[in-house]
Amino acid sequence: MKGFTRRFWQGSPDHRGVPEAPGRVATLVRAEAEWCGGCAYRLAGDRARVLEELDAREQAGFERLVVPVTSEPDGPAFAQAIVWIAGEENPHFLGHATDEDVAAHVRRSKGPSGPNVEYVLRLRDALAELGVHDPHVDRIASLL
């Protein structure tokens, strides 16, 4: 996806942290010169129900957007995708921090969905399985 990069700048008060001590989860941040790789899924069945469930899961400050998807940085769009982005204006946005500060925050965070460290390491592993190299995710994982 062109024009975005992945960053651990969103607070998670409901999954990888708690309201009084939110964890840090990834969000997409607009970055004109960047390309963010990942995996897209085709919605099958009751689309409205699936989107309702995803909207509920991403309720902590995420906004739903439709964006063009490319298979490589300079490739043509082959589809439109729905993504959830945590913008700076949402109440759980934690914003920029050094990689060391992000890693320290992640190390101490835990929520109903488990330890924040697990989230970061699983994301790194899932991206690696897709052949996606994300320098920010890799750096935070290496600091954990």
The first five atom37 places (N, CA, C, CB, O) and aatype in JSON, in Angstrom:
{
  "aatype": [12, 11, 7, 13, 16, 1, 1, 13, 17, 5, 7, 15, 14, 3, 8, 1, 7, 19, 14, 6, 0, 14, 7, 1, 19, 0, 16, 10, 19, 1, 0, 6, 0, 6, 17, 4, 7, 7, 4, 0, 18, 1, 10, 0, 7, 3, 1, 0, 1, 19, 10, 6, 6, 10, 3, 0, 1, 6, 5, 0, 7, 13, 6, 1, 10, 19, 19, 14, 19, 16, 15, 6, 14, 3, 7, 14, 0, 13, 0, 5, 0, 9, 19, 17, 9, 0, 7, 6, 6, 2, 14, 8, 13, 10, 7, 8, 0, 16, 3, 6, 3, 19, 0, 0, 8, 19, 1, 1, 15, 11, 7, 14, 15, 7, 14, 2, 19, 6, 18, 19, 10, 1, 10, 1, 3, 0, 10, 0, 6, 10, 7, 19, 8, 3, 14, 8, 19, 3, 1, 9, 0, 15, 10, 10],
  "atom_mask": [
    [1, 1, 1, 1, 1],
    [1, 1, 1, 1, 1],
    [1, 1, 1, 0, 1],
    [1, 1, 1, 1, 1],
    [1, 1, 1, 1, 1],
    [1, 1, 1, 1, 1],
    [1, 1, 1, 1, 1],
    [1, 1, 1, 1, 1],
    [1, 1, 1, 1, 1],
    [1, 1, 1, 1, 1],
    [1, 1, 1, 0, 1],
    [1, 1, 1, 1, 1],
    [1, 1, 1, 1, 1],
    [1, 1, 1, 1, 1],
    [1, 1, 1, 1, 1],
    [1, 1, 1, 1, 1],
    [1, 1, 1, 0, 1],
    [1, 1, 1, 1, 1],
    [1, 1, 1, 1, 1],
    [1, 1, 1, 1, 1],
    [1, 1, 1, 1, 1],
    [1, 1, 1, 1, 1],
    [1, 1, 1, 0, 1],
    [1, 1, 1, 1, 1],
    [1, 1, 1, 1, 1],
    [1, 1, 1, 1, 1],
    [1, 1, 1, 1, 1],
    [1, 1, 1, 1, 1],
    [1, 1, 1, 1, 1],
    [1, 1, 1, 1, 1],
    [1, 1, 1, 1, 1],
    [1, 1, 1, 1, 1],
    [1, 1, 1, 1, 1],
    [1, 1, 1, 1, 1],
    [1, 1, 1, 1, 1],
    [1, 1, 1, 1, 1],
    [1, 1, 1, 0, 1],
    [1, 1, 1, 0, 1],
    [1, 1, 1, 1, 1],
    [1, 1, 1, 1, 1],
    [1, 1, 1, 1, 1],
    [1, 1, 1, 1, 1],
    [1, 1, 1, 1, 1],
    [1, 1, 1, 1, 1],
    [1, 1, 1, 0, 1],
    [1, 1, 1, 1, 1],
    [1, 1, 1, 1, 1],
    [1, 1, 1, 1, 1],
    [1, 1, 1, 1, 1],
    [1, 1, 1, 1, 1],
    [1, 1, 1, 1, 1],
    [1, 1, 1, 1, 1],
    [1, 1, 1, 1, 1],
    [1, 1, 1, 1, 1],
    [1, 1, 1, 1, 1],
    [1, 1, 1, 1, 1],
    [1, 1, 1, 1, 1],
    [1, 1, 1, 1, 1],
    [1, 1, 1, 1, 1],
    [1, 1, 1, 1, 1],
    [1, 1, 1, 0, 1],
    [1, 1, 1, 1, 1],
    [1, 1, 1, 1, 1],
    [1, 1, 1, 1, 1],
    [1, 1, 1, 1, 1],
    [1, 1, 1, 1, 1],
    [1, 1, 1, 1, 1],
    [1, 1, 1, 1, 1],
    [1, 1, 1, 1, 1],
    [1, 1, 1, 1, 1],
    [1, 1, 1, 1, 1],
    [1, 1, 1, 1, 1],
    [1, 1, 1, 1, 1],
    [1, 1, 1, 1, 1],
    [1, 1, 1, 0, 1],
    [1, 1, 1, 1, 1],
    [1, 1, 1, 1, 1],
    [1, 1, 1, 1, 1],
    [1, 1, 1, 1, 1],
    [1, 1, 1, 1, 1],
    [1, 1, 1, 1, 1],
    [1, 1, 1, 1, 1],
    [1, 1, 1, 1, 1],
    [1, 1, 1, 1, 1],
    [1, 1, 1, 1, 1],
    [1, 1, 1, 1, 1],
    [1, 1, 1, 0, 1],
    [1, 1, 1, 1, 1],
    [1, 1, 1, 1, 1],
    [1, 1, 1, 1, 1],
    [1, 1, 1, 1, 1],
    [1, 1, 1, 1, 1],
    [1, 1, 1, 1, 1],
    [1, 1, 1, 1, 1],
    [1, 1, 1, 0, 1],
    [1, 1, 1, 1, 1],
    [1, 1, 1, 1, 1],
    [1, 1, 1, 1, 1],
    [1, 1, 1, 1, 1],
    [1, 1, 1, 1, 1],
    [1, 1, 1, 1, 1],
    [1, 1, 1, 1, 1],
    [1, 1, 1, 1, 1],
    [1, 1, 1, 1, 1],
    [1, 1, 1, 1, 1],
    [1, 1, 1, 1, 1],
    [1, 1, 1, 1, 1],
    [1, 1, 1, 1, 1],
    [1, 1, 1, 1, 1],
    [1, 1, 1, 1, 1],
    [1, 1, 1, 0, 1],
    [1, 1, 1, 1, 1],
    [1, 1, 1, 1, 1],
    [1, 1, 1, 0, 1],
    [1, 1, 1, 1, 1],
    [1, 1, 1, 1, 1],
    [1, 1, 1, 1, 1],
    [1, 1, 1, 1, 1],
    [1, 1, 1, 1, 1],
    [1, 1, 1, 1, 1],
    [1, 1, 1, 1, 1],
    [1, 1, 1, 1, 1],
    [1, 1, 1, 1, 1],
    [1, 1, 1, 1, 1],
    [1, 1, 1, 1, 1],
    [1, 1, 1, 1, 1],
    [1, 1, 1, 1, 1],
    [1, 1, 1, 1, 1],
    [1, 1, 1, 1, 1],
    [1, 1, 1, 1, 1],
    [1, 1, 1, 0, 1],
    [1, 1, 1, 1, 1],
    [1, 1, 1, 1, 1],
    [1, 1, 1, 1, 1],
    [1, 1, 1, 1, 1],
    [1, 1, 1, 1, 1],
    [1, 1, 1, 1, 1],
    [1, 1, 1, 1, 1],
    [1, 1, 1, 1, 1],
    [1, 1, 1, 1, 1],
    [1, 1, 1, 1, 1],
    [1, 1, 1, 1, 1],
    [1, 1, 1, 1, 1],
    [1, 1, 1, 1, 1]
  ],
  "atom_positions": [
    [[0.85, -1.16, 0.0], [0.0, 0.0, 0.0], [0.9, 1.23, 0.0], [-0.97, 0.0, 1.22], [1.66, 1.47, 0.94]],
    [[0.81, 1.98, -1.05], [1.67, 3.15, -1.22], [1.16, 4.33, -0.39], [1.75, 3.54, -2.7], [-0.04, 4.54, -0.24]],
    [[2.12, 5.09, 0.14], [1.77, 6.29, 0.88], [1.57, 6.1, 2.37], [0.0, 0.0, 0.0], [1.12, 7.02, 3.06]],
    [[1.9, 4.91, 2.87], [1.74, 4.62, 4.3], [2.95, 3.85, 4.82], [0.44, 3.81, 4.56], [3.66, 3.19, 4.07]],
    [[3.17, 3.97, 6.12], [4.16, 3.16, 6.8], [3.56, 2.68, 8.12], [5.49, 3.96, 7.05], [2.62, 3.29, 8.64]],
    [[4.08, 1.59, 8.64], [3.55, 0.98, 9.87], [4.37, 1.48, 11.06], [3.59, -0.59, 9.78], [5.6, 1.47, 11.02]],
    [[3.68, 1.92, 12.12], [4.35, 2.39, 13.32], [3.59, 1.94, 14.57], [4.48, 3.94, 13.3], [2.37, 1.78, 14.54]],
    [[4.32, 1.72, 15.66], [3.71, 1.37, 16.95], [3.38, 2.65, 17.7], [4.67, 0.46, 17.79], [3.96, 2.94, 18.74]],
    [[2.44, 3.41, 17.16], [2.09, 4.71, 17.72], [0.68, 4.75, 18.3], [2.23, 5.77, 16.66], [0.25, 5.8, 18.78]],
    [[-0.03, 3.65, 18.27], [-1.41, 3.62, 18.78], [-1.44, 2.93, 20.13], [-2.36, 2.92, 17.79], [-0.84, 1.87, 20.32]],
    [[-2.15, 3.52, 21.08], [-2.35, 2.9, 22.37], [-3.42, 1.83, 22.29], [0.0, 0.0, 0.0], [-4.4, 1.98, 21.56]],
    [[-3.24, 0.76, 23.05], [-4.22, -0.32, 23.11], [-4.71, -0.46, 24.55], [-3.62, -1.67, 22.6], [-4.09, -1.14, 25.36]],
    [[-5.84, 0.2, 24.87], [-6.38, 0.1, 26.22], [-7.26, -1.13, 26.43], [-7.16, 1.33, 26.55], [-7.74, -1.37, 27.54]],
    [[-7.46, -1.9, 25.36], [-8.44, -2.99, 25.44], [-7.93, -4.35, 25.0], [-9.62, -2.64, 24.63], [-8.61, -5.35, 25.25]],
    [[-6.78, -4.43, 24.37], [-6.27, -5.73, 23.92], [-4.88, -6.02, 24.47], [-6.23, -5.78, 22.4], [-4.69, -7.04, 25.13]],
    [[-3.91, -5.16, 24.22], [-2.52, -5.4, 24.63], [-2.1, -4.47, 25.76], [-1.58, -5.24, 23.46], [-0.91, -4.29, 26.03]],
    [[-3.1, -3.89, 26.4], [-2.91, -3.04, 27.56], [-4.25, -2.87, 28.24], [0.0, 0.0, 0.0], [-5.22, -3.53, 27.87]],
    [[-4.3, -2.01, 29.2], [-5.54, -1.72, 29.92], [-5.7, -0.2, 29.95], [-5.52, -2.32, 31.39], [-4.74, 0.53, 29.69]],
    [[-6.9, 0.3, 30.26], [-7.12, 1.76, 30.18], [-6.08, 2.58, 30.95], [-8.49, 2.08, 30.71], [-5.65, 3.63, 30.46]],
    [[-5.69, 2.14, 32.13], [-4.73, 2.92, 32.92], [-3.28, 2.7, 32.48], [-4.87, 2.57, 34.39], [-2.38, 3.43, 32.91]],
    [[-3.04, 1.7, 31.64], [-1.69, 1.41, 31.12], [-1.8, 0.77, 29.74], [-0.9, 0.47, 32.1], [-1.59, -0.43, 29.6]],
    [[-2.12, 1.57, 28.72], [-2.29, 1.0, 27.38], [-0.98, 0.45, 26.82], [-2.85, 2.06, 26.44], [0.11, 0.97, 27.1]],
    [[-1.12, -0.61, 26.02], [0.03, -1.11, 25.29], [0.21, -0.31, 24.02], [0.0, 0.0, 0.0], [-0.5, 0.67, 23.78]],
    [[1.17, -0.73, 23.19], [1.39, -0.06, 21.89], [1.14, -1.07, 20.79], [2.85, 0.52, 21.78], [1.69, -2.17, 20.8]],
    [[0.29, -0.68, 19.84], [0.01, -1.54, 18.68], [0.28, -0.75, 17.41], [-1.47, -2.05, 18.71], [0.39, 0.48, 17.43]],
    [[0.4, -1.47, 16.31], [0.73, -0.85, 15.03], [-0.47, -0.13, 14.43], [1.26, -1.88, 14.07], [-1.61, -0.58, 14.55]],
    [[-0.18, 0.95, 13.8], [-1.14, 1.65, 12.98], [-0.44, 2.07, 11.7], [-1.75, 2.88, 13.72], [0.79, 2.03, 11.61]],
    [[-1.21, 2.46, 10.73], [-0.64, 2.98, 9.49], [-0.58, 4.5, 9.6], [-1.48, 2.54, 8.25], [-1.53, 5.15, 10.02]],
    [[0.56, 5.05, 9.2], [0.8, 6.48, 9.24], [1.06, 6.93, 7.81], [1.99, 6.85, 10.2], [1.81, 6.28, 7.08]],
    [[0.46, 8.03, 7.43], [0.69, 8.54, 6.07], [2.15, 8.95, 5.91], [-0.24, 9.75, 5.77], [2.71, 9.67, 6.73]],
    [[2.74, 8.46, 4.82], [4.13, 8.76, 4.49], [4.26, 8.63, 2.98], [5.15, 7.8, 5.25], [4.42, 7.52, 2.46]],
    [[4.19, 9.74, 2.29], [4.09, 9.75, 0.82], [5.11, 8.88, 0.11], [4.23, 11.15, 0.33], [4.77, 8.22, -0.87]],
    [[6.35, 8.86, 0.57], [7.41, 8.13, -0.14], [7.52, 6.67, 0.29], [8.74, 8.82, 0.08], [8.4, 5.96, -0.2]],
    [[6.67, 6.21, 1.18], [6.77, 4.85, 1.71], [5.78, 3.9, 1.04], [6.53, 4.85, 3.23], [4.85, 4.31, 0.35]],
    [[6.02, 2.61, 1.28], [5.13, 1.54, 0.83], [5.04, 0.55, 1.97], [5.63, 0.85, -0.49], [6.07, 0.16, 2.53]],
    [[3.85, 0.13, 2.33], [3.63, -0.77, 3.45], [3.09, -2.1, 2.93], [2.64, -0.15, 4.49], [1.98, -2.15, 2.39]],
    [[3.87, -3.16, 3.08], [3.45, -4.48, 2.62], [2.65, -5.22, 3.68], [0.0, 0.0, 0.0], [2.74, -4.91, 4.87]],
    [[1.86, -6.17, 3.24], [1.06, -6.95, 4.16], [0.24, -7.97, 3.41], [0.0, 0.0, 0.0], [0.66, -8.48, 2.37]],
    [[-0.92, -8.27, 3.94], [-1.8, -9.29, 3.36], [-3.22, -8.73, 3.3], [-1.75, -10.61, 4.19], [-3.7, -8.14, 4.26]],
    [[-3.87, -8.93, 2.18], [-5.26, -8.5, 2.02], [-6.14, -9.74, 1.94], [-5.43, -7.61, 0.75], [-5.74, -10.76, 1.37]],
    [[-7.32, -9.65, 2.49], [-8.28, -10.75, 2.48], [-9.54, -10.31, 1.76], [-8.61, -11.21, 3.93], [-9.97, -9.17, 1.87]],
    [[-10.12, -11.23, 1.01], [-11.4, -10.96, 0.36], [-12.51, -11.34, 1.36], [-11.55, -11.77, -1.0], [-12.5, -12.42, 1.94]],
    [[-13.44, -10.43, 1.54], [-14.57, -10.71, 2.44], [-15.58, -11.6, 1.74], [-15.24, -9.39, 2.91], [-15.99, -11.33, 0.61]],
    [[-15.96, -12.65, 2.42], [-16.97, -13.57, 1.89], [-18.16, -13.58, 2.84], [-16.38, -15.01, 1.7], [-18.05, -13.17, 3.99]],
    [[-19.27, -14.05, 2.35], [-20.45, -14.19, 3.19], [-21.1, -12.86, 3.5], [0.0, 0.0, 0.0], [-21.22, -11.99, 2.64]],
    [[-21.51, -12.71, 4.75], [-22.24, -11.52, 5.2], [-21.25, -10.38, 5.46], [-23.07, -11.84, 6.47], [-20.77, -10.21, 6.58]],
    [[-20.96, -9.62, 4.42], [-19.98, -8.54, 4.5], [-20.31, -7.54, 5.6], [-19.89, -7.81, 3.15], [-19.42, -7.11, 6.34]],
    [[-21.58, -7.18, 5.72], [-21.98, -6.2, 6.74], [-21.66, -6.71, 8.14], [-23.49, -5.9, 6.62], [-21.18, -5.94, 8.98]],
    [[-21.91, -7.98, 8.4], [-21.62, -8.55, 9.72], [-20.12, -8.57, 9.99], [-22.19, -9.98, 9.83], [-19.68, -8.25, 11.1]],
    [[-19.33, -8.96, 8.99], [-17.87, -9.01, 9.15], [-17.33, -7.61, 9.44], [-17.19, -9.6, 7.87], [-16.51, -7.44, 10.34]],
    [[-17.78, -6.62, 8.69], [-17.32, -5.25, 8.92], [-17.76, -4.74, 10.29], [-17.85, -4.32, 7.82], [-17.01, -4.01, 10.95]],
    [[-18.95, -5.11, 10.71], [-19.42, -4.72, 12.05], [-18.5, -5.3, 13.12], [-20.88, -5.2, 12.28], [-18.14, -4.6, 14.07]],
    [[-18.11, -6.57, 12.98], [-17.21, -7.2, 13.94], [-15.82, -6.57, 13.92], [-17.11, -8.7, 13.66], [-15.21, -6.36, 14.97]],
    [[-15.32, -6.26, 12.72], [-14.02, -5.61, 12.63], [-14.06, -4.19, 13.19], [-13.54, -5.59, 11.17], [-13.12, -3.76, 13.85]],
    [[-15.13, -3.47, 12.93], [-15.28, -2.13, 13.51], [-15.28, -2.2, 15.04], [-16.59, -1.46, 13.0], [-14.7, -1.34, 15.69]],
    [[-15.92, -3.22, 15.6], [-15.94, -3.39, 17.06], [-14.53, -3.69, 17.58], [-16.91, -4.51, 17.47], [-14.13, -3.18, 18.62]],
    [[-13.8, -4.53, 16.86], [-12.44, -4.89, 17.28], [-11.51, -3.66, 17.22], [-11.87, -6.03, 16.4], [-10.62, -3.52, 18.05]],
    [[-11.72, -2.8, 16.24], [-10.85, -1.65, 16.03], [-11.46, -0.37, 16.59], [-10.58, -1.48, 14.55], [-11.21, 0.72, 16.07]],
    [[-12.25, -0.49, 17.65], [-12.99, 0.65, 18.16], [-12.15, 1.66, 18.95], [-14.08, 0.16, 19.03], [-12.6, 2.78, 19.16]],
    [[-10.97, 1.3, 19.37], [-10.17, 2.18, 20.24], [-9.46, 3.26, 19.42], [-9.14, 1.37, 21.04], [-8.24, 3.35, 19.44]],
    [[-10.23, 4.06, 18.71], [-9.67, 5.21, 18.02], [-9.32, 5.0, 16.56], [0.0, 0.0, 0.0], [-8.7, 5.87, 15.96]],
    [[-9.69, 3.88, 15.99], [-9.35, 3.61, 14.59], [-10.46, 4.11, 13.66], [-9.13, 2.11, 14.37], [-11.64, 4.09, 14.0]],
    [[-10.04, 4.57, 12.49], [-10.95, 5.05, 11.46], [-10.86, 4.12, 10.26], [-10.62, 6.52, 11.05], [-9.77, 3.74, 9.84]],
    [[-11.99, 3.75, 9.72], [-12.02, 2.88, 8.54], [-11.83, 3.7, 7.26], [-13.35, 2.09, 8.48], [-12.53, 4.69, 7.05]],
    [[-10.88, 3.27, 6.42], [-10.62, 3.92, 5.14], [-10.59, 2.89, 4.02], [-9.29, 4.7, 5.18], [-10.36, 1.71, 4.27]],
    [[-10.83, 3.33, 2.8], [-10.68, 2.48, 1.61], [-9.48, 3.04, 0.84], [-12.0, 2.46, 0.71], [-9.43, 4.22, 0.52]],
    [[-8.51, 2.15, 0.54], [-7.28, 2.58, -0.12], [-6.94, 1.62, -1.26], [-6.11, 2.65, 0.89], [-7.34, 0.46, -1.23]],
    [[-6.21, 2.11, -2.26], [-5.76, 1.21, -3.34], [-4.64, 0.31, -2.84], [-5.29, 2.03, -4.57], [-3.84, 0.71, -1.99]],
    [[-4.59, -0.91, -3.36], [-3.58, -1.9, -2.96], [-2.7, -2.24, -4.16], [-4.25, -3.17, -2.4], [-3.19, -2.45, -5.27]],
    [[-1.4, -2.28, -3.91], [-0.44, -2.68, -4.94], [0.38, -3.85, -4.42], [0.48, -1.5, -5.34], [0.52, -4.02, -3.2]],
    [[0.9, -4.66, -5.31], [1.7, -5.81, -4.87], [3.18, -5.48, -4.74], [1.53, -6.96, -5.84], [3.96, -6.3, -4.25]],
    [[3.57, -4.3, -5.17], [4.95, -3.84, -5.03], [4.95, -2.32, -4.96], [5.84, -4.34, -6.2], [3.97, -1.69, -5.35]],
    [[6.04, -1.73, -4.47], [6.04, -0.28, -4.25], [5.61, 0.58, -5.43], [7.39, 0.13, -3.84], [4.86, 1.53, -5.25]],
    [[6.06, 0.27, -6.61], [5.72, 1.11, -7.76], [4.72, 0.43, -8.7], [6.96, 1.47, -8.52], [4.55, 0.87, -9.84]],
    [[4.08, -0.62, -8.23], [3.14, -1.35, -9.06], [1.79, -0.67, -9.15], [0.0, 0.0, 0.0], [1.46, 0.2, -8.35]],
    [[1.01, -1.09, -10.13], [-0.35, -0.53, -10.27], [-1.3, -1.11, -9.21], [-0.9, -0.81, -11.69], [-1.09, -2.22, -8.72]],
    [[-2.31, -0.36, -8.88], [-3.32, -0.85, -7.93], [-4.08, -2.01, -8.57], [-4.3, 0.28, -7.51], [-4.47, -1.93, -9.74]],
    [[-4.27, -3.07, -7.81], [-5.03, -4.22, -8.32], [-6.36, -4.4, -7.59], [-4.19, -5.48, -8.2], [-7.19, -5.21, -8.0]],
    [[-6.55, -3.63, -6.51], [-7.79, -3.75, -5.74], [-7.91, -2.54, -4.81], [-7.82, -5.09, -4.92], [-6.97, -1.75, -4.65]],
    [[-9.08, -2.42, -4.22], [-9.31, -1.47, -3.14], [-9.4, -2.29, -1.86], [-10.62, -0.6, -3.38], [-9.97, -3.38, -1.86]],
    [[-8.84, -1.77, -0.79], [-8.87, -2.49, 0.48], [-9.42, -1.58, 1.58], [-7.46, -3.0, 0.86], [-9.28, -0.36, 1.53]],
    [[-10.03, -2.21, 2.54], [-10.5, -1.5, 3.73], [-9.41, -1.66, 4.78], [-11.89, -2.04, 4.24], [-8.96, -2.77, 5.05]],
    [[-8.98, -0.54, 5.36], [-7.99, -0.56, 6.43], [-8.5, 0.29, 7.58], [-6.6, -0.04, 5.92], [-9.36, 1.16, 7.41]],
    [[-7.96, 0.04, 8.76], [-8.31, 0.82, 9.93], [-7.04, 1.53, 10.37], [-8.9, -0.07, 11.09], [-6.01, 0.9, 10.61]],
    [[-7.13, 2.86, 10.46], [-5.98, 3.7, 10.77], [-6.28, 4.52, 12.02], [-5.62, 4.63, 9.58], [-7.36, 5.09, 12.17]],
    [[-5.31, 4.55, 12.91], [-5.44, 5.36, 14.12], [-4.77, 6.7, 13.87], [-4.8, 4.64, 15.36], [-3.54, 6.8, 13.86]],
    [[-5.56, 7.72, 13.69], [-5.04, 9.05, 13.43], [-4.64, 9.77, 14.7], [0.0, 0.0, 0.0], [-5.02, 9.37, 15.81]],
    [[-3.89, 10.83, 14.54], [-3.38, 11.61, 15.67], [-4.49, 12.2, 16.54], [-2.49, 12.71, 15.18], [-4.27, 12.47, 17.72]],
    [[-5.66, 12.41, 15.95], [-6.74, 13.05, 16.7], [-7.49, 12.11, 17.64], [-7.72, 13.67, 15.74], [-8.31, 12.57, 18.43]],
    [[-7.23, 10.82, 17.57], [-7.99, 9.9, 18.43], [-7.41, 9.89, 19.85], [-7.99, 8.47, 17.84], [-6.21, 10.13, 20.02]],
    [[-8.23, 9.61, 20.84], [-7.79, 9.72, 22.24], [-6.73, 8.7, 22.67], [-8.98, 9.59, 23.14], [-6.11, 8.87, 23.72]],
    [[-6.51, 7.65, 21.89], [-5.54, 6.62, 22.27], [-4.23, 6.72, 21.49], [-6.15, 5.25, 22.07], [-3.35, 5.88, 21.66]],
    [[-4.11, 7.72, 20.64], [-2.9, 7.87, 19.85], [-1.75, 8.29, 20.75], [-3.11, 8.91, 18.71], [-1.83, 9.31, 21.43]],
    [[-0.67, 7.5, 20.76], [0.48, 7.79, 21.61], [1.56, 8.56, 20.87], [1.06, 6.49, 22.14], [2.36, 9.27, 21.48]],
    [[1.58, 8.44, 19.55], [2.52, 9.2, 18.76], [3.93, 8.68, 18.76], [0.0, 0.0, 0.0], [4.24, 7.61, 19.3]],
    [[4.79, 9.46, 18.14], [6.19, 9.11, 17.94], [6.92, 8.95, 19.27], [6.87, 10.15, 17.07], [6.69, 9.7, 20.22]],
    [[7.79, 7.99, 19.31], [8.73, 7.79, 20.42], [9.94, 7.1, 19.82], [8.09, 6.94, 21.61], [9.86, 6.52, 18.74]],
    [[11.06, 7.17, 20.5], [12.24, 6.47, 20.0], [11.96, 4.97, 20.0], [13.49, 6.8, 20.86], [11.1, 4.49, 20.73]],
    [[12.69, 4.24, 19.19], [12.53, 2.79, 19.16], [12.79, 2.19, 20.54], [13.49, 2.16, 18.13], [12.09, 1.25, 20.94]],
    [[13.76, 2.71, 21.25], [14.07, 2.2, 22.6], [12.91, 2.45, 23.55], [15.34, 2.86, 23.14], [12.58, 1.58, 24.36]],
    [[12.29, 3.62, 23.47], [11.14, 3.92, 24.33], [9.93, 3.07, 23.96], [10.77, 5.41, 24.24], [9.2, 2.61, 24.85]],
    [[9.71, 2.84, 22.66], [8.61, 1.97, 22.24], [8.84, 0.57, 22.8], [8.5, 1.92, 20.69], [7.91, -0.03, 23.35]],
    [[10.04, 0.04, 22.66], [10.34, -1.32, 23.15], [10.15, -1.41, 24.66], [11.78, -1.72, 22.78], [9.59, -2.39, 25.15]],
    [[10.6, -0.41, 25.4], [10.42, -0.42, 26.86], [8.94, -0.4, 27.22], [11.14, 0.8, 27.5], [8.51, -1.11, 28.14]],
    [[8.17, 0.4, 26.51], [6.72, 0.48, 26.74], [6.08, -0.89, 26.46], [6.08, 1.57, 25.83], [5.27, -1.38, 27.25]],
    [[6.44, -1.49, 25.34], [5.89, -2.79, 24.96], [6.25, -3.85, 26.01], [6.42, -3.22, 23.57], [5.41, -4.67, 26.38]],
    [[7.49, -3.83, 26.49], [7.95, -4.82, 27.48], [7.1, -4.82, 28.74], [9.4, -4.57, 27.84], [6.87, -5.87, 29.33]],
    [[6.64, -3.66, 29.16], [5.9, -3.57, 30.43], [4.39, -3.68, 30.26], [6.23, -2.28, 31.12], [3.66, -3.64, 31.26]],
    [[3.9, -3.83, 29.03], [2.45, -3.8, 28.79], [1.86, -5.18, 28.6], [2.15, -2.96, 27.57], [2.46, -6.07, 27.99]],
    [[0.65, -5.33, 29.15], [-0.09, -6.6, 29.03], [-1.57, -6.26, 29.15], [0.35, -7.64, 30.13], [-1.96, -5.4, 29.93]],
    [[-2.4, -6.97, 28.36], [-3.83, -6.73, 28.4], [-4.61, -8.02, 28.27], [0.0, 0.0, 0.0], [-4.02, -9.1, 28.33]],
    [[-5.92, -7.93, 28.1], [-6.77, -9.12, 28.0], [-6.38, -10.07, 26.86], [-8.19, -8.7, 27.82], [-6.64, -11.27, 26.95]],
    [[-5.76, -9.54, 25.8], [-5.36, -10.4, 24.67], [-3.94, -10.94, 24.84], [-5.45, -9.63, 23.36], [-3.45, -11.67, 23.98]],
    [[-3.28, -10.59, 25.94], [-1.96, -11.13, 26.21], [-0.89, -10.05, 26.29], [0.0, 0.0, 0.0], [-1.19, -8.85, 26.22]],
    [[0.37, -10.49, 26.44], [1.48, -9.55, 26.55], [1.7, -8.78, 25.25], [2.75, -10.28, 26.94], [1.55, -9.33, 24.16]],
    [[2.05, -7.52, 25.38], [2.32, -6.67, 24.24], [3.53, -7.2, 23.45], [2.57, -5.22, 24.69], [3.56, -7.08, 22.22]],
    [[4.51, -7.78, 24.14], [5.68, -8.36, 23.47], [5.23, -9.43, 22.47], [6.67, -8.97, 24.51], [5.74, -9.49, 21.35]],
    [[4.29, -10.26, 22.87], [3.79, -11.31, 22.0], [3.21, -10.72, 20.71], [2.72, -12.15, 22.72], [3.44, -11.25, 19.62]],
    [[2.47, -9.63, 20.83], [1.88, -8.96, 19.67], [2.96, -8.54, 18.68], [1.07, -7.74, 20.12], [2.85, -8.79, 17.48]],
    [[4.0, -7.89, 19.19], [5.07, -7.4, 18.31], [5.78, -8.56, 17.63], [6.09, -6.56, 19.12], [6.02, -8.52, 16.42]],
    [[6.13, -9.59, 18.39], [6.86, -10.72, 17.81], [6.01, -11.51, 16.82], [7.33, -11.65, 18.92], [6.53, -11.98, 15.8]],
    [[4.73, -11.64, 17.09], [3.84, -12.32, 16.14], [3.68, -11.52, 14.85], [2.46, -12.57, 16.77], [3.64, -12.08, 13.76]],
    [[3.6, -10.19, 14.98], [3.52, -9.35, 13.79], [4.78, -9.48, 12.96], [3.29, -7.88, 14.19], [4.71, -9.64, 11.74]],
    [[5.94, -9.43, 13.61], [7.2, -9.59, 12.88], [7.25, -10.92, 12.15], [8.4, -9.47, 13.84], [7.63, -10.98, 10.98]],
    [[6.86, -12.0, 12.83], [6.88, -13.34, 12.23], [5.89, -13.45, 11.07], [6.56, -14.4, 13.28], [6.2, -14.05, 10.05]],
    [[4.71, -12.88, 11.23], [3.7, -12.94, 10.16], [4.19, -12.18, 8.93], [2.34, -12.36, 10.65], [4.01, -12.65, 7.8]],
    [[4.79, -11.02, 9.14], [5.31, -10.25, 8.01], [6.45, -11.02, 7.32], [5.81, -8.87, 8.48], [6.53, -11.04, 6.1]],
    [[7.31, -11.65, 8.11], [8.43, -12.43, 7.54], [7.89, -13.58, 6.69], [9.33, -12.98, 8.66], [8.44, -13.86, 5.62]],
    [[6.83, -14.24, 7.15], [6.23, -15.33, 6.36], [5.71, -14.83, 5.02], [5.09, -15.99, 7.15], [5.69, -15.58, 4.04]],
    [[5.28, -13.58, 4.98], [4.79, -12.98, 3.73], [5.93, -12.43, 2.87], [3.8, -11.86, 4.05], [5.7, -11.99, 1.74]],
    [[7.15, -12.47, 3.4], [8.27, -11.89, 2.68], [8.32, -10.38, 2.76], [0.0, 0.0, 0.0], [8.93, -9.73, 1.92]],
    [[7.66, -9.82, 3.78], [7.62, -8.37, 3.95], [8.66, -7.97, 5.0], [6.19, -7.9, 4.37], [8.64, -8.45, 6.13]],
    [[9.55, -7.08, 4.6], [10.55, -6.54, 5.51], [10.07, -5.18, 5.97], [11.96, -6.44, 4.84], [9.92, -4.27, 5.15]],
    [[9.81, -5.02, 7.26], [9.37, -3.75, 7.83], [10.44, -3.32, 8.84], [7.94, -3.88, 8.5], [10.49, -3.86, 9.95]],
    [[11.27, -2.35, 8.48], [12.37, -1.95, 9.35], [11.94, -1.54, 10.76], [13.12, -0.83, 8.72], [12.63, -1.84, 11.73]],
    [[10.81, -0.85, 10.88], [10.34, -0.4, 12.2], [9.95, -1.61, 13.06], [9.13, 0.57, 12.06], [10.37, -1.7, 14.21]],
    [[9.16, -2.51, 12.52], [8.75, -3.7, 13.27], [9.97, -4.54, 13.63], [7.74, -4.54, 12.45], [10.1, -5.0, 14.77]],
    [[10.87, -4.74, 12.67], [12.07, -5.53, 12.94], [12.93, -4.9, 14.03], [12.9, -5.69, 11.65], [13.47, -5.61, 14.88]],
    [[13.06, -3.6, 14.01], [13.89, -2.92, 15.01], [13.28, -3.05, 16.41], [14.05, -1.43, 14.65], [13.99, -3.34, 17.37]],
    [[11.98, -2.85, 16.52], [11.33, -2.96, 17.85], [11.46, -4.4, 18.34], [9.82, -2.53, 17.78], [11.79, -4.62, 19.5]],
    [[11.2, -5.37, 17.48], [11.32, -6.78, 17.86], [12.74, -7.1, 18.32], [10.94, -7.7, 16.68], [12.92, -7.83, 19.3]],
    [[13.74, -6.57, 17.64], [15.13, -6.86, 18.02], [15.47, -6.27, 19.38], [16.09, -6.32, 16.96], [16.33, -6.79, 20.09]],
    [[14.81, -5.2, 19.75], [15.06, -4.58, 21.06], [14.35, -5.3, 22.2], [14.63, -3.14, 21.03], [14.65, -5.07, 23.37]],
    [[13.41, -6.17, 21.86], [12.68, -6.91, 22.9], [13.46, -8.13, 23.34], [11.29, -7.33, 22.39], [13.0, -8.88, 24.21]]
  ]
}
